[in-house]
Structures are given as C-alpha cells and as structure tokens.
Amino acid sequence: MIELIRLALAEDLGERGDVTATATVPAGATTTASFVAREAGVVAGLGVLAAVCAEVDPSLLCTASVGDGARVRAGECLASVAGPTRALLVAERTALNFLTHLSGVATAAARYCEVVAGTWCTVRDTRKTLPGLRALQKAAVAAGGAANHRMGLYDGLLVKDNHAVAAGGVARATAAALSGAGDLEVQVEVDDLGELDAALQAGATCVLLDNFGLEDLRAAVDRCRPRGVFTEASGGVTLQTVRAIAETGVEAVAVGALTHSVQALDIGLDFEEVA
C-alpha cells in the first residue's frame, strides 16, 4: 500500500511540488479539518487515508470518527486531521481519491447485498479490479458486506472458456484442473447446460454459470444441488437483475461492477481552523 501511495503522491507533486500551496500558504500555518460525507454510504479506506497523511508529513495527526464498514449519513464526519496546512493540502486529493473510490466500492457492495437479502445467495467480487488496487478494493468489498472470490491466479483454479479451448474441451480442462489442483479449489465456468453436463461428468464440484438465462439457471441448480455442487452465476449482473438471479437458487453471484466501474462516494475535506 505504501508504494501505491508514494506513486500517487509522486504523480501529483511532480518535480516542483505543490506550487499553489507554497505561493499562498505561510510556511508555519497549521490547520484542523474534517473529512465529511456529502452523501449517505458505506465507508472504506480510512487506513489508507491515515497512511497518506503520515507519508506526506508524520506530524499530520489523523483520527478516524468511524470505522471501515460504517454506514454514514450526509454531513457525517469520517475523520479529522490536524497539522501543517501545506502538508494537508498536499495530502488532500490523494487521500480523497482513495477514500471516495473505496467507499464507493463498499457502498455498491452493501447495495447488492441488500437487494439479495433473504435469498441465501452470496454476492462475490471478481478479478476485474483496477491495476494495483486489488487488495484495497477487495477489502472494501468485504467492508460493504459482500464476499471475496480468489485474490489472483495463484490461490484458486478457475477454468474459463479459453482454458477449455486450449485443453480440448470443458471435460478435459475440468479433469486436468482437478488432477493438478492440490489443495486449491477448482471452479469451472460453463456457458450452457451442455457444458455444465460435461463439467459435472468430469467431476466438477464448483461451477460458474456464465450468462445463463433465468430458466437455465434454475435448471442448472436442479442438476447441481443433488450432487452438492456449488453454483455461482455471472455475466452482466446489475442491481436491477441480481434479485431475480439470486431467486433461482444459485449460491453466489459474481459482480464485476463492484470494482471495475463503481461510482465514487462523494466525500470532501472541510477546513475548520487555520492558525
């Protein structure tokens, strides 16, 4: 995380630093300020906020008023910070970029979970994350109440369509993955009921039902449940469609939109006292 913060600060400061703050703010000025939610949502990224402030200037004292996962109202203080004014102005945008984005992820996760409440279906994220932000985004997903899928290519096998093509079909790819998985989970993506049958015959115990219609999802659940096979739906899931998908009986739904195109939560920094 520190390397990511340093990269973000470096691209903001360039070689000349904050020329506006240097020109307009006395060197010895100090400020007390608050990070305030402009709209209701779920907070995530407060640890990153504190780390940004510490990286800019260790004398910037950041105190959280809530914790990650907290549901906040518009106008609610998320954290306060006190210290050198110039340093705070340097930290402001980088801190807000992380905080608003990660809180947006957490808020989206919470909304999806609310929509499927009572269906016994778990909302899960995907690897469709922004480069370099995966760990932070997945932590934000969890703060919002949803579940994490695998972190990367190294902690679980997911046999997708291109693996199947390269291996000579879904059945062959499934068998090979199960044979070489060791203690890792194997999930097999299938595009239709025919591929599902091939995966099941090859021994699949966890399947990803990609772009299935509702009728086919119900049929897939009927085939998988007696075998104890875990079912997860994926493909273009939205807040408008996720409830119907969950009601087919799938045990999880994969939502790439939690991380790849989420709307930031509106948060601002309000100066309260300058000395």
Secondary structure as UniProt FT lines:
FT   HELIX           2..13
FT   TURN            14..16
FT   HELIX           19..24
FT   TURN            27..28
FT   STRAND          30..37
FT   STRAND          41..42
FT   HELIX           46..56
FT   TURN            58..59
FT   STRAND          61..64
FT   TURN            68..69
FT   STRAND          71..72
FT   TURN            74..75
FT   STRAND          77..84
FT   HELIX           85..116
FT   TURN            117..120
FT   STRAND          122..124
FT   TURN            131..132
FT   HELIX           134..143
FT   TURN            144..145
FT   TURN            153..154
FT   STRAND          157..159
FT   HELIX           161..167
FT   HELIX           170..180
FT   TURN            182..183
FT   STRAND          186..190
FT   HELIX           193..201
FT   TURN            202..203
FT   STRAND          206..210
FT   HELIX           214..224
FT   HELIX           225..227
FT   STRAND          230..234
FT   TURN            239..241
FT   HELIX           242..246
FT   TURN            247..249
FT   STRAND          252..254
FT   HELIX           257..260
FT   STRAND          267..274
//
